[in-house]
Amino acid sequence: MRIGEYCRLNIQSVAFGGAGVGRADGLVIFVPFTAAGDVADIEIVERRKKFARGRLLSIVEPSPQRTTPLCRYYGRCGGCSYQHIAYHHQLNIKQAQVKEAFLKIGKLPDPPVEEVMASPRVYGYRGKAELHTAKTRKGFHLGFMDASGSRLVDIERCEIMDESINQQIIEARSRERFEQDGSDLIFWSNPHGRVGDAVVRTVQGREFLVPRSGFFQTNLYLTDAMVDKVCRLAGLGKRASVLDACCGSGLFSIFLAQSAERLTGVEIHEKSVQYARENAERNGIQNAEFICADIGDVLSGMAERQDAVDLILLDPPRAGLDPKTLAAISRMKCPELIYVSCNPATQARDVKYLNECGYVLESLQPLDMFSQTEHIETVGLLRRK
C-alpha cells in the first residue's frame, strides 16, 4: 500500500498509544480514533517497511464498543484518544496493554496484572492543565496541540478538566494576557486554595503545598485510592529505613513515614523539596528528611557506603529510571521495591533489568488516573529473591 491510497479496514484491537489496529496487504495499519470491531474507510498517510498509519475517513460499520464523545474538539485535539470508546472497554484495553508491555518488553511470561482500578469520575477529574498560546491574525489562541503535535487547537473548555479550570480558561481568554507567542499557561483546580505561591492539594484529609510549576497526581478522585494501594503494599510493620525516590512535594513520604523509623525523600526540583519539608512539618512528621539531589547520585553513594534500606519507593517521570539509578538499586540489595509509573513501557523495561538482578514482580495494579486518554498509571511490588 502507498501513501495516499484508500482502503476499507477491519479494526481488530487498540494498540498502546491509542490507535486502532487493522491489517491489509500484509501490513499492520494504525488508525487513531477507531475501536475494535469498527469497519472503517481510511487513507494511508505514512508507510514504513512493516507497518503503516492511516487517517480515518468514515466509519462504515460502528463497533459495539463505540460511544459518543463529550468533547466538541475530539478528533482534532490531541489530548484525548479514547472518548469514542465506552468506559468499561477503555479499562479492558488498558489492562491488556499493560499485560502486553510486560510480556513483550518486560519478558515476563505471566505478568501479575490486576484489573484496572477505575476512576470515580471519567470526565472533569483533572486538577491541573498546561495550555499553549499563540498569536494569530485572528487574535490569541489558547489550547492543546493536535494529534500530530504540529498545530494548536484553540479551545474554550476541556471536558476532562475540573470545572474551576474551565472557568480560569474563560477568564484568561477574556483578558488576552498572553505576552508572547508559544508561552504556556498553567491552571490548577480550586485556584483560591493557595498559600503564598503554593497550590494546596488535599489527600485523605491531609493538606499538601505544591509549587505551581511542580508535579502532583492529577486525578482529583483517584489519588486517595492510589495512596491506599502504596501503603497496603508497604505493609503495617515498622521498617527501620524507607527511601522515597523522586518524592516531589512529599505525597507518599507523609503517609509512609508513619511505618518507618526513618524516611528519606529525594527530589531534584528544589522548590518541591522546600514544600516537602514544610508538608512534613504541617503534618507532624518528625522522622523524615528531604534531600535536593539527583536520585542516581544519592543511590550510588548509598550503595558505595552499603547503607541499609528496607524499602525503596520509585516514582520516576515517564522516561523511567536511568541506567545509573538501576545499577545502584541492584547493588543496594534492598529487599522490597514499590515502583509507581505513568508509563508501563519504560516500567516494563526497568522491571526486566531488576528481574535479572534478582527481583520478582509480585503484583502490578493499573489505575486509570488519565481517563479518556491513552495514558495509565501502574503500581508494582518487587521483592528480592
URJOZI-V961446 format. One record per residue. N is the residue number from 0. OMEGA is omega in whole degrees, -180 to 180 (999 if undefined). Layout:
BEGIN
N;OMEGA
N;OMEGA
END
This chain:
BEGIN
0;-176
1;174
2;-178
3;-180
4;179
5;174
6;175
7;-169
8;171
9;-179
10;-173
11;-177
12;176
13;-175
14;172
15;-173
16;169
17;-178
18;173
19;-176
20;173
21;-179
22;178
23;179
24;178
25;-179
26;166
27;-178
28;180
29;-178
30;178
31;175
32;172
33;-178
34;177
35;-177
36;175
37;162
38;-169
39;169
40;-175
41;172
42;178
43;-178
44;178
45;-178
46;174
47;-175
48;-174
49;-179
50;177
51;175
52;-178
53;174
54;-179
55;176
56;179
57;175
58;180
59;176
60;-177
61;175
62;173
63;180
64;-174
65;172
66;-177
67;178
68;179
69;-172
70;180
71;-178
72;-174
73;-176
74;173
75;179
76;-178
77;-176
78;-178
79;179
80;-175
81;-177
82;-180
83;-177
84;178
85;-167
86;-178
87;175
88;175
89;-179
90;178
91;179
92;-177
93;177
94;179
95;-180
96;177
97;178
98;-178
99;179
100;-178
101;173
102;-171
103;-177
104;-178
105;179
106;176
107;-175
108;-178
109;-176
110;-175
111;-176
112;179
113;176
114;-178
115;175
116;-174
117;174
118;177
119;175
120;-177
121;169
122;177
123;-173
124;-172
125;-179
126;180
127;177
128;173
129;-176
130;178
131;177
132;176
133;174
134;176
135;177
136;179
137;180
138;-179
139;173
140;-178
141;-179
142;-179
143;177
144;178
145;-175
146;180
147;-178
148;-175
149;-177
150;178
151;176
152;-179
153;-177
154;175
155;177
156;177
157;-173
158;179
159;179
160;170
161;-174
162;178
163;175
164;178
165;177
166;178
167;177
168;178
169;-179
170;180
171;179
172;-178
173;-179
174;-177
175;-172
176;-177
177;-172
178;-178
179;180
180;177
181;177
182;179
183;174
184;179
185;178
186;173
187;176
188;-179
189;-173
190;-179
191;179
192;-177
193;173
194;-174
195;179
196;-178
197;171
198;179
199;174
200;180
201;178
202;180
203;176
204;179
205;179
206;178
207;173
208;-177
209;176
210;-178
211;-180
212;-175
213;-178
214;169
215;179
216;-167
217;-178
218;-176
219;-171
220;-178
221;-177
222;178
223;-179
224;178
225;177
226;177
227;-178
228;180
229;-180
230;177
231;178
232;179
233;178
234;-175
235;-176
236;180
237;179
238;-179
239;-174
240;177
241;178
242;177
243;-179
244;-177
245;-167
246;-179
247;180
248;172
249;-178
250;-178
251;-179
252;-176
253;-178
254;-179
255;-179
256;-180
257;-179
258;-178
259;171
260;180
261;177
262;176
263;176
264;-180
265;-178
266;-177
267;-179
268;-171
269;-179
270;178
271;178
272;178
273;-179
274;176
275;177
276;-180
277;179
278;177
279;-180
280;-180
281;-178
282;175
283;179
284;-175
285;-176
286;-178
287;171
288;-176
289;-175
290;175
291;-176
292;173
293;-174
294;178
295;178
296;-179
297;-178
298;178
299;177
300;179
301;179
302;-180
303;180
304;-177
305;176
306;180
307;175
308;-177
309;-178
310;173
311;173
312;-179
313;178
314;-174
315;172
316;-175
317;-178
318;180
319;-177
320;179
321;-177
322;-180
323;180
324;179
325;180
326;179
327;178
328;-179
329;-180
330;-178
331;178
332;175
333;-174
334;-177
335;175
336;168
337;-174
338;177
339;-175
340;172
341;179
342;-178
343;-179
344;179
345;175
346;179
347;177
348;-179
349;179
350;176
351;179
352;-178
353;177
354;178
355;179
356;174
357;179
358;178
359;176
360;-176
361;178
362;179
363;-177
364;172
365;176
366;-177
367;180
368;-174
369;-178
370;180
371;178
372;180
373;-175
374;178
375;178
376;177
377;176
378;-177
379;175
380;177
381;177
382;179
383;-179
384;999
END
